[in-house]
């Protein structure tokens, strides 16, 4: 025996008391660590003061007691495995192996103890006892677990035997599986013969952003896995730190960074038109299910505005919204854009491959604009994806599940395209589950003035200047113009009028050439305009005295006649509604601001 024989808590073995350890300094009772010595069957031979205080037992109470009584029931098998695998079978009797276990303290509470074991051999070189030093890391462990439960990624450690530790609850929430099923699924996925974690533990080379698939109740979920080897002592089992990120989250962040997000809702649609209001009503109803939608309408009518609005009130509103114009991508590239490709799939393919729009939109909405322009060969692939909810990257041989709601839009008559063999009939009926037709602006005459005011206000808010006055004649021309470019053309026209008018009021002289020509306001059409006016009856309209009348005189005559007629109409409707401006505006299908502007111009405001 060494000098510790006389230790006050460790009387001589002949008195059947606890024996002292022989590899620690003499002041072991001043140590905060827990120190024990035990037989191979876990019976205590010695415990220092810190261990006695931790368990709430005296030295005599601990003598011969099986230490397993203080181990948390769920960790007892783990301790037995540790003793047999890392202590008794250690080739080096002086090597120390560490393990973290839950112990029950004197208050009956759970504490995390990190133990380091040391095997003792007898005179014949055979294992006889082992000693251990434990460090209470409960506070440290709790801090780490608190951090792990506050991050959005799944984080855990895993060793060579597949033992998982420090698994936070993110994966449990996302997959709705029990911890036992989660660990089984992780082991099956990560420890396959070519599994990324198995290779990491064997080679020590970090893995980054490797796609894996984990089971989920309704459908599989895809994650990006990254891992690194943790620093360990040379004789300790290798451990890896693993981070899993849902691929839908990655795609959502990527979409946001590339501005592939939504900015429109139904509240941003400006209209008083009954057809438009009916289209909005249907769109709101369709948003509540996951059926595919086909939006038809001329270019510039706002098809993407409807698609974004549907997405923003649907149950996918927190998922990504990804848009692609099928007519703007070369037909040789549209397949890789939609479905992605693997590395080496073709000449020029990016290293690591690329995810397609379907994968990026998984969990959300994919908007396929101008679907009528999609090449026939890609229509076949699109049909298969919609039917099977799986995509296959170009150059790959494995399918990837996707959860996407498809909204398509086109300005073409797809039935005509089917007749001309430019569009597949089976794809048409897959896409046209719910249909919305957006009327052109020329059929929404009352909306022109509303949109004019909206765009004018938007411009003045942007530049920080007041709204410019506009003559009633300008609004009349705009309301009567057929707008082949629809709302997009109107918005551009309003912006042009604002800047061309400079500090002046906006008049018909500022209208763009195409609108002026439509109403025969250009000088080179003066003769045609004179003939037109000569053959057009106007009530109380002054007739041109000769063909030499100037265009200015003719225009003034027309405008005067129009203004007189409009003034009478407004006054009549106002009288009918007892001067109520709101009812009058509704009856005339114009906005209140437009009606006020005209009333001010005609001196009808009292």
N, C-alpha and C positions, 0 to 999 in steps of 0.2 A: 504493500500500500504506500501511497505517497503522503505528502503532508496534509492532504484533505481528510485523512482518517479521523482527525479530531474535530471536524466540522460539527457545529452544534446541532444542525438538522440531520446529520448523517452519522449516527452512532455506529459502532463496530458491527460487522455482519454477524458475529457470533451471537449477538443479542437479537437477531432476526429483525434488524432495522434496515432502512434504506442505505444502499451503498453509494459512496461519492463517485463522481465521474473522474476520469484520469486524463482528460485532454483539455481542460479548461483552467484558467487562472484561479488562484486561491479565493478571490473575492466574488465567487459566483453568486452569492446571495445579494450582492449589490447590482447585479446585472438586471436589466429590464427584460431581457430575453428569457423565454421558458426553456429550462434545461432538464432533460430526463435521461435515465438509463434504464433499459428494460431487457427482459429475456426475449428470445425469438418468438415466443407465443404471446407477446405484448404485455407481460406482467411487469409492473413497475418495480425497479430496484432502487431508484433514486429520483428525487425531484427537488429542484431548488426552491427558494422562497417565492420567486415570481410565479412558478407553476402552482405552488400551494395556494397563493393568493388568488390566482386566476380560477382555480377549481373550487376554492372555498373549503379545502380539506387540509387536515394536518398531516405531517409526515407519516404518522402511525396509521392514519386512515388510508393513505395511498399505498402503503407497503403491500405488495403482492396483488394490488388491484389491477384489473385489465384496463389498459388505457382506452380501449375501444368504447368504454362506457361514456367517455367525454366527447367522442367523435359524433358529428351530426349523422343520423341514420343514412342519409342519402350519399354520404362520402365514405362509408365504411368499406364498401367493395373497392373503391378507388385506393384506399390506404393499403388494403391487402395486396392489391395488384402492384402497388408501388414497392412494398417490402419484398415481394417475391421477385419482381422484375428488375428492380434497380438497387436493392440493398444486398439480398442474399446471393444473387447471381453476379454481383460485381466482381470482376477479376482483380480489382485493386482494393484492398481492404481499407486503404486510407483515402479513397475517393469519397466525395460528398455529393449526394443527390438531393435536389430540392423538390418540394411538392407543396401546394397550397390546399389546405383543408379547412372545412368549417368545424369549429369546436363549440361546445356549449359551456359558457362560463358560469361563475357562481350565482349569477342572477337569473340563470336560465335563458340567457340571450345568446344568439349566434354571433360568433366572432370568426374572422378569417385569419388563420395562422399559416405563415410560410415556414415550413420545416426543412431542415437540412440534416440528413441521416449519415451516420458514420459506423461502419461495421467493425466489430471487435472479434479477433480470432483468438482461439486458445493456444496452448503450447504446441499443439499438433497442427496448427494452421487451419483449423476448422472454425466456422462461424459459431460464436457462443452467445454474444450479446450485441446490442447496438445502442449507440447514444444519439441523441438528437437535440438540436437547438431550434427553438421556434420564435418567430417574430410576428407580433400582432400587427397586421396590416389592414385591419377593419376600416379605419378612417380613410386610409389611402385607397382601399378597394371601393369604398362607398363613393369617394370623390370621382373615381374613374367611371363607375357605373352611372353616376349622375350625369357625367359628361356624355357618356355613350347614349343614354336615353334621350338626350336633348339634340342629337344630330339626326339628320334625315336619312343618312346612309345606314345600311346594315353593316355592322362591324363585329368581328369576332376573331379569336385565335384558334388555331387547329394544329395538332401535333402529328407526328408520323403515324401514330396508331389511329388517327381519325377522331381523337377526343377534342370536343369543341368547348371552349371556355369564353366567358365574357360576351356571350351573344346578346345583343340588345334586342328590344322588342319591335323594331321596325319591320323586320321580315314577317314576324308573327301577325302583325296588323295587316300587312299587304297581301299575304297569301291566305289568311284565315285558317291556319293550320296549328296544331298543338306543337309544343316544343319538341316532343319526341318525334313526330312526323317530320318536323323541320330538319332536325339533325339527321334523320335517316335520308331525307331527300338531298341534303347537302353532301352527305357521304357518298351517296350513289352518283351524284353529279361530279363532285370534285375528285373522287378517288378512282375514277375509271383508269384503264391502262394508260390512256393518253391524257388524263385529266390535268388541267393547268396547275392545280395545287400539288398534286403528286410530283410533277416535274419541278415545281418550285422547291419543294422540300429536298428533292434529290440533287438538283443542280445549284440551288441558291440564286438563280437568275430571276430577277423581278419579272412579274407579269403585269401587263397594263391593258385595260379596256378589252378584255376577252369576253365575247358573248357567251352566255350560258342560258339554259332554259330550266325553270323550276316549276313543279306542278302547282296548280291552283284549282279550287273547287270547280269553277266554271270553265276556265281555259288556262293554258300555260302562260307563265309570265317570263319575260326576258329581261336579263340583267347584264350589266357590264361589270366584270370582275377585275380587280386589281389586287395584287398581293406582294408582300415583301417578307423576307426571312428575318426573324427577330434574333438579336444577339443572345447567345447562350454560352454557358461554360462548355468546355470541350467534351465533357462526359454527359451533358444534359441532353434530353431528347430535343430534336429540332422542332421549332414552332414557327408558324407563319401568321402574320397579321393580314386578314382578308377584309376588303371593302367591296360591298355590292351596291350598285346604283341602278335603279329601275331605268330601263331604256326609254320609257315614255317620258321620264323626267329630263333625261339628257336631250331628247328630241325637242321637248318643250322649250328648254333653255336655248337650244340652237335656233329654233324657230323665232324666239323672241329677239335674239341677237341679230338675226338676219331680217327682222321686221316682218316675219311671216305670222303676224298676229292680226287680231280683228280690231277695227275701230268704229264699226257701224252697228247700230241697233235699229229696231223698228221705229223708235222715237226719232231717229234722224231722217226718216223718210217724209218729205214735205209733199202733202197732197190734200186736195179736197174732192178728188175725182172718185166716183163710185166704183169704177172698175179697179182702180188702184187699191182702194180700201177693201174691196173683195179679195184681191190678191194677197193683201197683208193678212186678212182674216184666215185664209187657207194656209198661208205660210206659218202662222202661229200654231194652227192645229197640227200641221205636219211636223213641227219641231218636237212634239212630245213623243215621237216614236223614232225608231232607228231605220225606217225604210228609206230607200234611195229616192232622191228627188231630181226631177228634170225641170229646169227653169228655161223658158223660151221667151224670146223678145229681141227686138232689133238692137244693134250695137249702140251703146250709150244710154240704154234705158235703166241701167242699175241692177244688172243680174248679180254681180258680186256683192252689191249692197244687200240684196235679199239673202244671199248665201251666208254672209257674215251675221246678219240679224237672226237667221234661223239657228245658227251655231250658238249664238250668245244667249238664247233662251232655252236651249236644249239641255238634256242631262249630260252632254259632253262639253259644256261651256268651259270647264276647267282644263280640258284637254287641248291639244294643239289644233290650230286651223291652218292647213297647208293648201295653197292655191298654185295651180299650174295652168298655163295657157297652152292647150294642145296644138294650136295653130302657129305658135311662135317658136316651136322647137323643131329642128330638122328631124325628119322621120327616122333617120339612122340613130338618133340619140334619144328619142322619146322613151324607148324601152329602158335604157339605163337610168333615165331620170325618174321614171315611175317605180321601177323594181330594184334599182341599185345593181352593183356588180362586185365581184371579188377581185382580189389582186391578180393581175395577169390575165384577166378575162379577154382583153383585147389590147392592141397596140395603143399606148397612151393612157392605159388605166392607171389610176393613182395607186401608190403603194398603200397597202392595207385595205384597198377597195373603197366602196362608198355606199352608204345607205340611200335607198330610194325614197320618193315622196310617200309611198304607202307606209313604209316603216316609220318615217318621221311623223306621220299623221296618226299612228296607232294610238287608240284611246280617244281620238278626236274626230275631226272632219277633214275630208279631202275634197277640195273644190276643183273639178275638171272643167275649166272654161273652154268654150269653143270645141266641145266634144265632137261636133260634126266634122272637124278637120283632122281627126285622128286617123292615121293610116290603117288600112284593113288588117294588116298582119299583126298590129298591136291591139286591135279590137278583140282578137281571139284571146290573147293573153289577159286582157282586162276582164273579159267575160269569165275566164277561169278563176281569177282572183276573187271576183265578186261572188262567185258560186261557192268557193271553197274556203274563203277567208284566210288564204295562205298565199305567200309569194315565194318565188325562187329567184335569187339574184342571178344575173347573167354570169355564166361561167361556174355556177355552183350546182351541187346535186342534192342539196337538202332544202326542205321547205321551212319557211319561217311563218308562224301564225301572226296575223294582224287583226286588229279590232278597229275597223274604220267605217265611218258612215260616208257614203259617196253622194255628193251633190254635183250635178252636171248642169251646164248651161250651153245654149247654142242660139245663134241667130238664123240658123238654117231650118228648113222644113225637113225633118228627118225622115218622114214618110216618103217624101219625094226622093231623098237621098237613098233610101232603101230600094225604091223602084228603079233608080239609076245604078243600083249595085255599088254604091259608094259607102253604104253603112249596113251593118249586120242587123237583121231583124230580131234575132234572139237577144242581142245586146240591147237593142232599143227597148224591148219589153222588160229587161232586167233593170234598166235605168229609169224607165218611165213608170215607176210604181206610184209616185205622187207627182203631179204636174202643176206648174204655176206659169201662167202666161202674163207677161208684163206689157200693158198697152204702150204704144209709142206716144211721145209727147204731143204730137199733132192731134191726138184724140183726147188730150187732157188740157183743153184750152184754158180752163180756169186755173190750172196749176202754174202756167207760165209766169203770171204776175207774182204768185207766191214765191216761186223759185227765184225770180228776179230780185225781189226784196231780200231773200235769204242770202244769195250770193253777193249782193251789194254790201250787206251788213258784214258778211264774212271778210270781204276785201278791206273795208274800212277799219274793221277790228284789227286786221293784220298790220296795216300801214299806220294805224293810229290817227286817221284823218276823218273829218265828218262825211256823212253821206251826201253825195252830189244830187242836186235837184234834177228831175227828169221830166220832160214834157209828156203829156198824155198820149201824144201821137206816137212816140217811141214805143210805149207799152202796147198801143193798139197794133202797131206793125209786128211786134214780137209775138203777140197773142195770135195773130192771123198767119204767121209764118209756119210752114209745115215741119221745120226742124228735122231734116234727114239724119243729122247727127245726134238728135234727141237731147237729153239733159246735159250730156258732156259738151255738146256744141253750144248750148245756151250758157253754160258756165263760162266757157271761153269767150263768148260774145260779151257777157257782162263785164268780165275783166278788161277786155279790149276797150269797151265804151268808157269805163272809168278812167283809164289812163289817157285815152285819146282826147277826151273832153277837157283835159287839163284843169284849169280853174273855172271853166264855163259850166253852164247847165248842159245836160245831155239832150241833144236834139236829134231829129232824123238825119241831119247832115253828118252825124258821127256813126251812123249805122254802117256795118261792113258792106262791101260791094255785092255779095251774094244776096243779101236781104234787100238792098236798094234795087237791084235788078229784078228781083221777084215782084216788087211793087211798082216797077217801071218808073223808078225815080232817077235814073241816070239820063244824062243829056242826049246820048246817042239813041235813046228810045223815045225821044220827045214826040216824033211824028206818030209813032204807034200809040203813045199815050193820048195825043190830041184826038186821033180817030176813035180811040176807046171812049174818051169822054164825050165826044160828039154823039155817040150812039147809046150813051148811058143816061137814063132819065134820073134827074136829081130833083127832089122837092125843094123849090125855092133856090136852086143852085144857079148862080150866074153863068151864062153860056159864054164860051170864048168868042170874042168879037172877030178874030181872024186867026189864020194858021200861024200868024207871026207872034201870037201871044207867047210870052216867055214861060219856061218851065217853072220858074218861081211863081208866076201868076197862077198857072194851072194848079200847082201844088197847094198854094194858099186857098184857092177855091175849093179844092177837094177837102182840105183840112178844116176849112170853115164850115163846110156842109156837114162833115163827120162830127165836128165838135157840137154844132147846133143840135144835130140829131141825138147825140149821146147825152147832152145836157138835158134834153127833154125826157129821155128815157129814165135817167137817174132821178130827175125830179118826180116823175110819175110813180116810180117804184117807192121812193121815199114817202110820198103822200099816201100810198097804199098801206104802208107800214107805220103810219103816224110819225114819221121822222126817225124811226129806230134804225140806226146805222147797222147794227149787227144783223138784224133780220133782212135789211135791204141787201147787204153784202152777200148773205147766204142765198137769197133769191136770185141774185145776179151771178152767183158762182164766181165771186172775186173775193180777195182778202179785204179785211177792214182797212188795212194801210193803203191799198190801191184805191178803194172807194173814197177814203179821206183825201187822198192826193187829187183825185178828179174833182171832188166837191170843192176843194180849195181852189183848183184851177178855174172852175166855173162859178166861183163866188156863191156856192150853195150852202156854205157854213154860216150859221146864224151867230 
